[in-house]
Amino acid sequence: MNPQTSSKNLSFLSDLGLESPFSGAYAGEWLATSGAPLEVVSPVDGESFGVVQQATAEDYEKVSAAAHEAFLKWREVPAPQRGEIVRRIGERLREYKEPLGRLVSWEMGKILQEGLGEVQEAIDIADFSVGQSRMLYGLSMHSERPLHAMREQWHPLGTVGVISAFNFPAAVWAWNAMLALVCGDSVLWKPSSKTPLTAIAMTKVASPVLEEEGLGALIGLVIGPGREVGEMLLEDKRVPLISATGSCAMGKRVAEKMASRYGKTILELGGNNAVVVMDDADLEMAARAILFGAVGTAGQRCTSTRRILVQKGVRDALQSRLLEMYSKVTIGSPMDDSILMGPMIDAGAVQDTLDAIEKVKAAGGEILCGGEVFQPRGLENGSYMTPAIALAENDWDIVQDETFGPLLYLIEVDNLDHAISLHNDVPQGLSSSIFTTDIRKAEKFLSAAGSDCGIANANIGTSGAEIGGAFGGEKETGGGRESGSDSWKAYMRRQTNTINWGEDLPLAQGIRFDLD
């Protein structure tokens, strides 16, 4: 683990037109917010680099009302024209990819390659959505009644609420917003208070395209306490759908509140993701995938690799290779190209992971490496730790929970059936993977009798999903789907139409109901 330093260069703030203090609300224009000031602290060096004036309840009302009014106009714009505007938003994101990626890295802590990759995800989903705007397909069905036709079509839903987490402060909004916009919806975004500047920057980049059409309020933004503006969002009947990313506890709260008013949800919650490694696996490929999955974003992805279920015959070899690779992980400023692991989001996240490690020890586990506070030279106030590997058992309470940090469990299994049994024996069900050169084993893991996750891979890791596939999980992960495939349907309402083009009025099921 090599200590690194990096000079502070915050030119990306001026490149993005960001000047502190920042308004915490956008409703087609930036509002003069008067809520409590929110200091923005980088986990890289522990220093403040801006202040956001948070939104109040009054500000929320203005943003929501403006988003609803904009939706009433936007829903009548033909979908391909909506797609053209999203295309222009995608071009703006391309233009500002570099400073946006740098802001993501500085504010959240992921290395610059990942920060740039996150902005690329936003660009990619904009491109995807442009094509989707011409493919909001319904169905044509045959009626049992003569001279009748039946069809199914999809209509815009309304204002879509987006609650995003700190770990993907740009991409998750884009996954939802780009699809929602082509579907004819407006968007009301409540980002994490740990990464508010990325939300402000994304809105500043995208909003001019919509403002040119007099529809800037389509992408409303409110930054404020969950107990105030967050609760207003959950209770707002003008918001029929909320897409929420965060912890299982947060998702349960969202689900209960939305269900109480018959609202809809897309929930992307916790993951306890496992990689199964069989004795016929390409161990080098598996080790590389595990390293990125467990160490990338300092273990703070919902798809981060948490558990390794390795067949006993190759346990020692895999363990040895992982320990060798972990010893070479460079830790420090995410803006430095030589770094593989940046800071965690804050000191609290570091402490949560350290507490989990103590619970592993108390349960009888062995820490093979890492799990210590780390202070790179010149960045002593940052939130750094060394990534840890622990020998553990799957049924321990601490292993059953998701630790949102760089803590990897190594668990030995006898065979594939044993691995699948342990794999599925956790409350969460987001991402999973198997490494094997036996196609029968791979296909079994991907079958209905295999992984119970929303994402299941063979010979790639648990992290790094492409936008073309539907993203989401099962069980306590929430059951929602975002991004590709037919995820667009969640942002629309389905309508069945029956058209009588004859001169009689026959009833279905052969029912006769005549006065004569």
C-alpha positions in Angstrom: 0.0 0.0 0.0 1.8 3.1 -1.2 1.1 6.5 0.2 0.4 9.1 -2.4 0.0 12.9 -2.5 -1.6 15.1 -5.1 -1.8 18.8 -5.6 -5.2 20.3 -5.3 -6.6 21.6 -8.6 -10.2 22.6 -8.5 -10.3 24.3 -12.0 -13.2 22.0 -12.8 -15.5 24.1 -10.7 -15.0 27.2 -12.9 -15.1 25.0 -16.0 -18.6 24.0 -14.9 -19.6 27.6 -13.9 -19.9 26.6 -10.2 -19.5 29.5 -7.7 -20.1 29.1 -4.0 -22.5 29.6 -2.3 -24.8 27.4 -4.4 -28.6 27.4 -4.7 -30.1 24.1 -3.5 -33.2 24.3 -5.7 -33.9 24.6 -9.5 -37.4 25.0 -10.9 -36.6 26.2 -14.5 -34.5 28.8 -12.8 -32.2 28.8 -9.8 -34.2 29.8 -6.7 -32.9 32.1 -3.9 -33.0 29.4 -1.3 -32.9 30.2 2.4 -32.4 26.9 4.1 -29.6 26.0 6.4 -26.1 26.1 4.7 -24.6 22.7 3.8 -20.9 22.6 3.8 -19.4 20.4 1.0 -16.4 18.5 2.2 -14.2 16.4 -0.1 -13.2 13.0 1.3 -9.9 13.4 -0.5 -8.5 15.9 1.9 -11.2 16.5 4.4 -11.5 20.2 3.4 -14.6 22.3 2.5 -14.8 23.4 -1.1 -18.2 25.0 -1.2 -21.5 25.8 0.6 -25.0 24.9 -0.6 -27.9 27.0 0.6 -30.4 24.2 1.1 -34.0 24.1 -0.1 -36.9 24.8 2.3 -40.4 23.4 2.2 -41.5 26.5 0.3 -38.8 25.9 -2.2 -39.8 22.3 -2.6 -43.4 23.4 -3.4 -42.1 25.8 -6.1 -40.0 23.1 -7.7 -42.8 20.4 -7.6 -45.4 22.8 -9.0 -43.2 23.9 -11.8 -42.3 20.3 -12.7 -46.0 19.4 -12.8 -46.8 22.3 -15.1 -43.9 21.5 -17.4 -45.1 17.8 -17.5 -48.6 18.9 -18.7 -46.9 20.5 -21.8 -44.2 17.9 -22.3 -46.6 14.9 -22.4 -48.1 16.3 -25.6 -44.7 16.6 -27.4 -44.2 13.7 -29.8 -41.8 11.1 -28.3 -39.2 11.4 -31.2 -39.1 15.1 -30.6 -38.5 14.5 -26.9 -35.7 12.2 -27.9 -34.1 14.9 -30.0 -33.9 17.1 -26.9 -32.4 14.3 -24.9 -29.9 13.9 -27.7 -28.8 17.5 -27.2 -28.5 16.9 -23.5 -26.2 14.0 -24.2 -24.1 16.2 -26.4 -23.8 18.7 -23.5 -22.7 15.9 -21.2 -20.0 14.9 -23.8 -18.8 18.5 -23.9 -18.4 18.6 -20.1 -17.3 15.0 -19.5 -13.9 15.9 -18.2 -14.8 18.5 -15.6 -17.9 16.5 -14.5 -15.7 13.4 -14.1 -13.2 15.4 -12.0 -16.0 16.8 -9.8 -17.4 13.3 -9.2 -13.9 12.1 -8.1 -13.2 15.0 -5.9 -16.6 15.1 -4.2 -17.2 11.4 -3.9 -13.7 9.9 -3.8 -13.7 7.3 -6.6 -10.6 7.4 -8.8 -10.7 9.6 -11.9 -11.1 6.7 -14.3 -14.2 5.7 -12.5 -15.4 9.3 -12.3 -15.1 9.7 -16.0 -16.7 6.3 -16.5 -19.7 7.4 -14.5 -20.2 10.5 -16.7 -19.8 8.2 -19.7 -22.7 6.1 -18.3 -24.8 9.2 -18.3 -23.9 9.9 -22.0 -24.6 6.3 -22.9 -28.0 6.3 -21.4 -28.9 9.5 -23.2 -27.9 7.8 -26.5 -29.9 4.7 -25.5 -32.9 6.9 -24.7 -32.8 8.7 -28.0 -33.3 5.4 -29.8 -35.9 4.3 -27.2 -38.0 7.5 -28.0 -38.9 5.8 -31.3 -39.6 2.4 -29.7 -42.2 3.0 -27.0 -44.0 0.0 -28.4 -47.5 -1.1 -27.6 -49.4 -4.2 -28.8 -52.1 -4.9 -31.4 -54.5 -7.7 -30.2 -57.4 -9.5 -31.9 -60.9 -8.8 -30.4 -63.4 -11.6 -30.0 -66.1 -9.2 -31.1 -66.7 -8.7 -34.9 -65.6 -5.3 -36.4 -63.7 -4.5 -33.2 -59.9 -3.8 -32.7 -57.9 -3.9 -29.6 -54.6 -2.3 -28.8 -52.3 -1.4 -25.9 -50.4 1.9 -25.7 -48.2 3.7 -23.2 -48.7 7.2 -21.9 -46.5 9.5 -19.8 -46.9 9.0 -16.1 -46.2 12.4 -14.5 -43.3 13.8 -12.3 -40.8 11.1 -11.5 -39.0 11.6 -8.1 -35.4 10.5 -8.1 -33.6 9.9 -4.7 -29.9 9.2 -5.4 -27.1 8.0 -3.2 -23.6 9.4 -2.9 -21.8 6.6 -4.6 -23.1 7.3 -8.1 -24.0 11.0 -7.9 -24.3 11.5 -11.7 -25.2 8.2 -13.4 -28.2 7.1 -11.3 -29.9 10.4 -12.0 -29.2 10.0 -15.7 -30.5 6.4 -15.8 -33.8 7.7 -14.6 -34.0 11.2 -16.1 -33.1 10.4 -19.7 -35.6 7.6 -19.9 -38.3 9.6 -18.0 -37.8 12.5 -20.4 -38.3 10.5 -23.6 -41.3 8.8 -21.9 -42.9 12.3 -21.5 -42.3 12.8 -17.7 -40.7 15.5 -15.7 -38.1 14.7 -13.1 -37.7 16.0 -9.5 -34.3 15.1 -8.1 -33.3 14.9 -4.4 -29.6 13.9 -4.4 -27.5 12.8 -1.5 -26.5 15.6 0.8 -23.0 14.1 0.7 -22.6 14.8 -3.0 -24.7 17.9 -3.8 -22.3 19.7 -6.2 -22.4 16.9 -8.7 -26.2 17.2 -8.8 -26.0 21.0 -9.2 -23.4 20.6 -12.0 -25.4 17.9 -13.9 -28.5 20.2 -13.7 -26.5 23.2 -14.9 -25.1 21.2 -17.9 -28.5 19.8 -18.9 -30.9 22.7 -18.1 -29.9 25.1 -20.9 -31.2 22.6 -23.5 -34.6 22.5 -21.9 -34.6 26.2 -21.1 -34.4 27.0 -24.8 -37.7 25.2 -25.2 -39.2 27.0 -22.2 -39.2 23.7 -20.3 -36.3 24.0 -17.8 -38.6 22.9 -14.9 -38.7 19.4 -16.4 -35.5 18.6 -14.4 -36.3 20.0 -11.0 -33.7 19.8 -8.2 -34.1 20.1 -4.4 -31.2 19.7 -2.0 -32.2 19.5 1.6 -32.8 17.4 4.7 -34.7 14.1 4.2 -36.9 14.9 7.2 -38.2 18.0 5.4 -38.0 18.0 1.6 -37.5 14.2 1.5 -40.8 13.6 3.3 -42.5 16.1 1.1 -41.4 14.2 -1.9 -42.7 10.9 -0.5 -46.1 12.5 0.3 -46.5 14.5 -2.9 -49.4 13.1 -4.9 -48.1 15.0 -8.0 -45.2 12.4 -8.0 -46.7 9.0 -9.0 -43.3 7.3 -9.1 -40.2 7.5 -7.0 -37.0 5.8 -8.0 -34.8 5.5 -4.8 -31.3 4.3 -4.5 -29.8 3.7 -1.0 -29.9 1.3 2.0 -32.6 -1.4 2.6 -33.9 0.6 5.6 -34.3 3.7 3.5 -36.0 1.7 0.7 -38.5 0.2 3.2 -39.4 3.7 4.3 -40.0 4.8 0.7 -42.0 1.7 -0.1 -44.3 2.1 2.9 -44.9 5.8 2.2 -45.6 5.3 -1.5 -47.8 2.3 -0.9 -49.9 4.3 1.5 -50.9 6.6 -1.3 -50.9 4.0 -4.1 -47.7 5.4 -5.6 -45.1 3.3 -7.6 -41.5 2.7 -6.7 -38.2 1.6 -8.4 -36.0 0.5 -5.5 -32.2 -0.1 -5.9 -31.1 -1.0 -2.4 -28.4 -3.1 -0.7 -26.3 -5.9 -2.3 -24.3 -8.7 -0.7 -22.8 -9.8 -3.9 -20.8 -13.0 -4.3 -18.4 -14.5 -6.8 -18.4 -18.3 -7.0 -15.0 -19.7 -8.0 -15.0 -23.3 -9.2 -11.9 -25.5 -9.2 -11.8 -25.4 -13.0 -11.9 -21.6 -13.1 -9.3 -19.3 -14.8 -7.9 -18.1 -11.4 -6.1 -15.1 -12.8 -9.2 -13.8 -14.5 -11.2 -14.5 -11.4 -8.7 -12.7 -9.1 -8.6 -9.6 -11.4 -12.4 -9.4 -11.4 -12.6 -9.8 -7.7 -10.0 -7.1 -7.1 -12.0 -4.5 -9.2 -15.3 -5.6 -7.7 -14.1 -5.4 -4.1 -11.6 -2.5 -4.2 -13.1 -0.3 -6.9 -14.9 2.7 -5.5 -13.4 1.7 -2.2 -16.1 -1.1 -1.9 -18.9 1.5 -2.1 -20.8 0.2 -5.1 -24.1 -1.5 -4.6 -22.6 -4.1 -6.9 -19.3 -4.4 -5.0 -18.0 -7.9 -4.5 -18.6 -8.8 -0.8 -18.2 -12.6 -0.7 -16.0 -15.1 -2.5 -17.4 -18.7 -2.5 -14.4 -20.7 -3.6 -14.1 -24.4 -4.1 -11.8 -26.0 -1.5 -9.3 -27.3 -4.1 -8.3 -23.8 -5.3 -8.9 -21.9 -2.1 -5.2 -21.6 -1.2 -4.1 -20.6 -4.7 -6.8 -17.9 -5.0 -6.2 -16.6 -1.5 -2.5 -16.3 -2.2 -3.0 -14.4 -5.4 -5.5 -12.0 -3.9 -3.1 -11.3 -1.0 -0.4 -10.5 -3.5 -2.6 -8.2 -5.5 -4.0 -6.4 -2.4 -0.4 -5.7 -1.3 0.1 -3.7 -4.5 -3.0 -1.6 -4.3 -2.1 2.1 -4.3 -4.2 4.3 -2.0 -4.4 8.1 -2.2 -5.9 11.0 -4.1 -8.3 9.7 -6.7 -7.0 12.5 -9.1 -3.6 10.7 -9.3 -3.4 8.3 -12.3 -1.2 5.9 -10.3 -4.0 5.3 -7.6 -6.3 2.3 -7.6 -8.3 3.1 -4.5 -9.4 6.6 -3.3 -11.0 7.5 0.0 -14.3 6.4 1.4 -17.0 9.0 1.5 -16.4 10.2 5.0 -15.0 9.2 8.4 -18.3 7.6 9.4 -18.1 5.2 6.5 -14.5 4.2 7.6 -15.7 3.6 11.1 -18.6 1.5 10.0 -16.2 -0.8 8.1 -13.8 -0.9 11.0 -16.7 -1.9 13.3 -17.7 -4.7 10.9 -14.1 -6.0 11.0 -14.2 -6.2 14.8 -17.5 -8.1 14.5 -15.8 -10.6 12.2 -13.0 -11.1 14.7 -15.5 -11.6 17.5 -17.3 -14.2 15.5 -14.1 -16.1 15.0 -13.0 -14.8 11.7 -9.4 -14.1 10.6 -8.3 -10.9 8.9 -5.8 -11.9 6.3 -4.9 -8.4 5.3 -5.9 -4.7 5.5 -8.6 -3.2 7.6 -6.7 -0.3 9.0 -7.0 3.5 8.8 -4.6 4.9 6.2 -3.1 8.4 5.9 -1.5 9.3 2.6 1.1 12.0 2.9 -0.5 15.4 2.6 -4.0 14.0 2.8 -4.1 13.1 6.5 -7.6 14.6 6.9 -9.0 12.4 4.2 -11.1 9.3 4.8 -8.8 6.4 3.8 -8.4 2.8 4.9 -6.7 -0.3 3.6 -8.9 -2.9 1.9 -9.4 -6.0 3.9 -9.8 -9.7 3.2 -11.3 -12.0 6.0 -11.9 -15.7 6.4 -15.5 -16.0 7.4 -18.6 -18.2 7.5 -21.7 -17.3 5.4 -24.2 -17.7 8.3 -22.6 -15.1 10.6 -24.8 -12.1 11.2 -22.1 -9.7 10.1 -21.7 -11.6 6.8 -25.5 -11.6 6.3 -25.5 -7.8 6.5 -24.0 -5.5 3.8 -20.9 -3.6 4.9 -20.6 -0.7 2.5 -16.8 -0.6 2.3 -13.7 -2.6 1.2 -14.3 -5.7 3.3 -14.2 -9.0 1.4 -15.1 -12.4 2.9 -13.4 -15.6 1.7 -15.7 -18.6 2.3 -14.8 -22.2 1.3 -17.4 -24.4 -0.5 -17.5 -28.1 -1.4 -19.1 -28.0 -4.9 -21.4 -26.0 -7.1 -24.6 -27.0 -5.2 -23.0 -26.0 -1.9 -21.9 -22.7 -3.5 -25.4 -21.9 -4.8 -27.0 -22.7 -1.5 -24.7 -20.3 0.4 -24.9 -17.8 -2.3 -28.7 -17.5 -2.1 -28.7 -17.6 1.7 -28.5 -13.9 2.3 -31.4 -11.3 2.4 -30.1 -9.3 -0.6 -30.2 -10.3 -4.2 -28.5 -7.8 -6.5 -25.4 -9.0 -8.4 -23.6 -12.3 -8.7 -21.0 -14.1 -10.7 -19.4 -17.5 -11.3 -16.0 -18.3 -12.7 -15.8 -21.7 -14.4 -14.7 -23.2 -17.7 -17.5 -25.8 -17.6 -20.5 -24.5 -19.5 -22.8 -26.8 -17.6 -21.8 -25.2 -14.3 -22.1 -21.7 -15.8 -25.6 -22.4 -17.2 -26.8 -24.0 -14.0 -25.7 -20.9 -12.0 -27.6 -18.7 -14.5 -30.7 -20.9 -14.4 -33.8 -20.7 -12.3 -32.1 -23.2 -9.9 -29.0 -21.0 -9.6 -28.4 -17.4 -8.6 -31.5 -15.7 -7.1 -30.1 -12.2 -8.0 -31.3 -9.7 -10.6 -27.9 -9.8 -12.2 -26.0 -13.0 -12.7 -22.7 -13.3 -14.7 -20.3 -15.9 -15.9 -16.6 -15.2 -16.0 -16.9 -11.5 -15.3 -17.2 -9.8 -12.0 -20.2 -8.4 -10.1 -19.5 -4.8 -10.9 -19.5 -2.8 -14.1 -23.0 -3.4 -15.6 -23.6 -2.0 -19.1 -26.5 0.4 -19.6 -28.1 -1.9 -22.3 -29.4 -4.4 -19.7 -32.0 -3.8 -17.0 -30.3 -3.0 -13.7 -31.7 -4.1 -10.4 -32.1 -6.9 -7.9 -34.5 -9.1 -5.9 -35.4 -9.7 -2.3 -34.3 -6.9 0.0 -32.6 -5.2 -2.9 -36.0 -4.0 -3.9 -37.1 -5.5 -7.1 -36.8 -2.4 -9.3 -35.2 -2.1 -12.7 -33.5 0.9 -14.3 -31.5 1.7 -17.4 -31.8 -0.6 -20.4 -34.0 -3.4 -21.8 -37.7 -2.6 -21.2 -37.1 -0.6 -18.0 -38.7 2.4 -19.8 -42.1 0.9 -19.0 -41.8 1.8 -15.4 -41.9 5.5 -16.3 -45.2 5.2 -18.3 -48.8 4.1 -17.7 -50.3 1.3 -19.7 -53.7 1.8 -21.4 -55.8 -0.8 -23.2 -58.0 0.5 -26.0 -61.0 -1.3 -27.7 -62.4 0.4 -30.8 -65.7 -0.5 -32.4 -65.7 0.3 -36.1 -69.0 -1.4 -36.9 -72.6 -0.4 -36.5 -73.6 -2.9 -33.8 -72.8 -3.2 -30.1 -71.9 -6.8 -29.4 -70.7 -7.6 -25.8 -67.7 -9.7 -24.8 -68.2 -13.3 -23.6 -71.3 -13.5 -25.8 -73.4 -11.6 -23.2 -76.8 -10.4 -24.3 -78.3 -7.4 -22.6 -81.2 -6.2 -24.7 -84.3 -4.3 -23.7 -86.4 -6.1 -26.4 
